[in-house]
Amino acid sequence: MSENYTTKSAPSRTYRIWIAGDFDIARKIAREYCLTGFCVSLQRTEYIYTFGEETGICATIINYPRFPKTDDELHAHAMSFGYQLADGLCQSSFSVEGPEETIFVSRRDEKK
């Protein structure tokens, strides 16, 4: 059986975008974004925090070996998709979890 399969590999790189909002709207945004030739995975998630909770999405982007990308290309897609999700979901912030760091993006007036 395995002789009928081919394999490809690429360096493992995963980016996750964490954002609150409506899953169905996020799915619509993802479909539009992926028309340019891209792929994301969406999972429902729940955020539990001090005195509150809300539903949201975790969007996952991997370095897909069939169409491998550089780390810079994947990072750029993660950030671009994060901004589109924030705008489309009417959210003021999101986080991009990457292989080396997590970036918090906010349009709130954060006083220090």
Secondary structure as UniProt FT lines:
FT   HELIX           2..4
FT   STRAND          14..20
FT   HELIX           23..34
FT   TURN            35..37
FT   STRAND          41..49
FT   TURN            50..51
FT   STRAND          52..62
FT   TURN            65..66
FT   HELIX           71..88
FT   TURN            89..90
FT   STRAND          93..97
FT   STRAND          102..106
//
